[in-house]
Amino acid sequence: MHYLTRQRLHLSRFHPLMRTLLSLYVASVLAALWVAALKYTDRADWSPEGTRLYLQGDEGPSSDAFGDPFAGTADGEREHVGMSRRQVIDIVHPHLFTVPIVLFILGHLLHLTRLPDSLKALLNVTVFVACLGTFLLPLAVREHGGLASVLVTCGTLLVGGVALQCVILLYETWFGRPGRGFDALPRQGP
């Protein structure tokens, strides 16, 4: 927090070891985002209908002869069972504790860039609202499949917003130049 209270601090002014550490953190967040997207797309289509089927289930057949949610063959068929309320809660619960911490860290680092404050605020609010939608809406989609399109929109905004934050941070760390800076303790009056 000491860094945030100093006026005109910018990521590019960090010591090279700190910039390397920051870059490794951002790269690990991007890798986690990529794996999370792979994990989801292996289980469901990135579409409202795919999301609805994944959460709510369907009585129709699907191509998975062995009932394995991670794999299947095109030759067999089984029913989409959907997820139980308990399964959804078991997924949502840890994500609602961990993802906001990552967003909080990225948001703090974003304040050490030249981005205008209005864009910083917009990006931070967007990713946090998208996070809440992404991890709370599955509970509602189980009962109301029509909300699946809102869930897909939130997921897309979350992935896109976090990726954008990461790209901005990496650029500003290595290629950016200090601007006016961020002051966590704005002075009142003249």
C-alpha positions as CSV (number, residue, x, y, z in Angstrom):
1,M,0.0,0.0,0.0
2,H,3.0,2.3,0.5
3,Y,3.4,2.4,-3.3
4,L,-0.2,3.6,-3.8
5,T,0.3,6.6,-1.4
6,R,3.2,8.0,-3.4
7,Q,2.3,10.5,-6.0
8,R,3.5,9.9,-9.6
9,L,4.3,6.3,-9.1
10,H,4.1,4.2,-12.3
11,L,4.7,0.5,-12.9
12,S,7.6,1.3,-15.2
13,R,9.4,2.9,-12.2
14,F,9.5,-0.4,-10.3
15,H,12.8,-2.1,-9.8
16,P,13.4,-4.6,-12.7
17,L,13.1,-7.5,-10.2
18,M,9.7,-6.2,-9.1
19,R,8.6,-5.7,-12.7
20,T,9.6,-9.3,-13.5
21,L,7.7,-10.5,-10.5
22,L,4.6,-8.5,-11.6
23,S,4.9,-9.9,-15.1
24,L,5.1,-13.4,-13.8
25,Y,2.0,-12.8,-11.7
26,V,0.1,-11.4,-14.7
27,A,1.3,-14.3,-16.9
28,S,0.0,-16.8,-14.3
29,V,-3.4,-15.0,-14.2
30,L,-3.6,-15.2,-18.0
31,A,-2.6,-18.9,-17.9
32,A,-5.3,-19.6,-15.3
33,L,-7.9,-17.7,-17.4
34,W,-6.9,-19.8,-20.5
35,V,-7.2,-23.1,-18.5
36,A,-10.5,-22.0,-17.0
37,A,-11.9,-21.3,-20.5
38,L,-10.6,-24.7,-21.7
39,K,-12.1,-26.4,-18.7
40,Y,-15.5,-24.9,-19.4
41,T,-15.5,-25.4,-23.1
42,D,-14.7,-29.1,-22.6
43,R,-17.9,-29.4,-20.7
44,A,-20.3,-27.1,-22.5
45,D,-20.6,-24.9,-25.5
46,W,-19.9,-21.2,-25.0
47,S,-23.5,-20.4,-25.9
48,P,-26.7,-19.8,-24.0
49,E,-28.1,-23.2,-25.1
50,G,-24.8,-25.0,-24.1
51,T,-24.8,-23.2,-20.8
52,R,-28.4,-24.1,-20.1
53,L,-27.8,-27.8,-20.9
54,Y,-24.7,-27.9,-18.7
55,L,-26.5,-26.5,-15.7
56,Q,-30.2,-27.4,-16.2
57,G,-29.9,-30.6,-18.2
58,D,-32.2,-32.0,-20.8
59,E,-34.1,-35.1,-21.4
60,G,-32.6,-35.6,-24.9
61,P,-29.6,-37.7,-25.8
62,S,-26.0,-36.5,-26.0
63,S,-22.9,-38.1,-27.4
64,D,-21.2,-39.8,-24.3
65,A,-21.6,-43.6,-24.1
66,F,-19.9,-44.0,-20.7
67,G,-21.5,-41.2,-18.7
68,D,-18.2,-39.6,-18.2
69,P,-18.6,-35.7,-18.0
70,F,-15.0,-35.2,-19.2
71,A,-15.0,-37.4,-22.3
72,G,-17.2,-39.4,-24.6
73,T,-17.6,-41.0,-28.0
74,A,-19.7,-40.0,-30.9
75,D,-21.1,-43.5,-31.1
76,G,-22.9,-43.6,-27.7
77,E,-25.8,-41.7,-26.3
78,R,-26.8,-40.6,-22.8
79,E,-29.1,-38.0,-21.3
80,H,-27.8,-34.6,-20.2
81,V,-28.4,-34.8,-16.5
82,G,-27.4,-31.2,-15.6
83,M,-25.9,-30.1,-12.3
84,S,-27.4,-30.5,-8.9
85,R,-27.8,-27.4,-6.7
86,R,-25.0,-28.9,-4.4
87,Q,-22.6,-29.2,-7.4
88,V,-23.2,-25.6,-8.4
89,I,-22.7,-24.4,-4.9
90,D,-19.5,-26.4,-4.6
91,I,-18.2,-24.7,-7.7
92,V,-19.5,-21.2,-6.9
93,H,-18.4,-21.1,-3.2
94,P,-14.6,-21.1,-3.7
95,H,-14.7,-19.0,-6.8
96,L,-16.6,-16.2,-5.0
97,F,-13.7,-16.1,-2.4
98,T,-10.7,-16.4,-4.7
99,V,-11.6,-14.6,-8.0
100,P,-12.3,-11.3,-6.3
101,I,-8.9,-11.4,-4.7
102,V,-7.3,-11.7,-8.1
103,L,-9.5,-8.9,-9.4
104,F,-8.6,-6.7,-6.4
105,I,-4.9,-7.1,-7.0
106,L,-5.2,-6.4,-10.8
107,G,-7.4,-3.4,-10.0
108,H,-4.8,-2.0,-7.6
109,L,-2.0,-2.5,-10.1
110,L,-4.2,-0.8,-12.8
111,H,-4.2,2.3,-10.7
112,L,-0.4,2.5,-11.3
113,T,-0.9,3.0,-15.0
114,R,-1.5,6.1,-17.2
115,L,-5.1,5.1,-18.0
116,P,-7.6,7.8,-17.2
117,D,-9.4,7.3,-13.8
118,S,-12.7,7.0,-15.6
119,L,-11.5,4.0,-17.6
120,K,-9.9,2.4,-14.6
121,A,-13.2,2.7,-12.7
122,L,-15.2,1.4,-15.7
123,L,-12.9,-1.6,-16.2
124,N,-12.8,-2.5,-12.5
125,V,-16.6,-2.2,-12.0
126,T,-17.2,-4.2,-15.2
127,V,-15.0,-7.1,-14.1
128,F,-16.4,-7.2,-10.6
129,V,-20.0,-7.1,-11.8
130,A,-19.2,-9.7,-14.4
131,C,-17.6,-11.9,-11.7
132,L,-20.7,-11.7,-9.5
133,G,-22.9,-12.5,-12.5
134,T,-20.6,-15.4,-13.7
135,F,-20.6,-17.1,-10.3
136,L,-24.1,-16.3,-9.0
137,L,-26.2,-16.7,-12.1
138,P,-25.6,-20.5,-12.4
139,L,-27.8,-20.9,-9.4
140,A,-30.6,-19.1,-11.2
141,V,-30.0,-20.7,-14.6
142,R,-30.7,-24.1,-13.0
143,E,-34.3,-23.0,-12.5
144,H,-34.7,-20.4,-15.2
145,G,-32.9,-21.5,-18.4
146,G,-33.7,-18.2,-20.1
147,L,-31.0,-16.5,-18.0
148,A,-28.3,-18.5,-19.7
149,S,-27.6,-15.7,-22.2
150,V,-27.0,-13.2,-19.4
151,L,-24.6,-15.8,-17.8
152,V,-22.7,-16.2,-21.1
153,T,-22.5,-12.4,-21.4
154,C,-21.1,-12.0,-17.9
155,G,-18.6,-14.8,-18.5
156,T,-17.4,-13.2,-21.7
157,L,-17.1,-9.8,-20.0
158,L,-15.1,-11.3,-17.1
159,V,-12.7,-13.2,-19.4
160,G,-12.3,-10.2,-21.7
161,G,-12.0,-7.7,-18.9
162,V,-9.3,-9.6,-17.0
163,A,-7.4,-10.3,-20.2
164,L,-7.5,-6.5,-21.0
165,Q,-6.3,-5.6,-17.5
166,C,-3.4,-8.1,-17.9
167,V,-2.4,-6.7,-21.3
168,I,-2.5,-3.1,-20.1
169,L,-0.5,-4.0,-17.0
170,L,2.2,-5.8,-19.0
171,Y,2.4,-3.0,-21.5
172,E,2.6,-0.2,-18.9
173,T,5.2,-2.2,-16.9
174,W,7.6,-2.6,-19.7
175,F,6.8,0.0,-22.3
176,G,4.7,2.7,-20.6
177,R,6.0,6.0,-19.3
178,P,4.9,7.8,-16.1
179,G,2.1,10.3,-16.6
180,R,0.4,12.4,-14.0
181,G,0.3,9.4,-11.8
182,F,-2.1,8.0,-9.2
183,D,-2.4,9.6,-5.7
184,A,-4.3,7.4,-3.2
185,L,-4.4,10.4,-0.9
186,P,-5.8,13.2,-3.0
187,R,-5.2,16.6,-1.6
188,Q,-8.2,18.7,-0.7
189,G,-8.2,22.3,-1.7
190,P,-5.4,24.4,-3.2
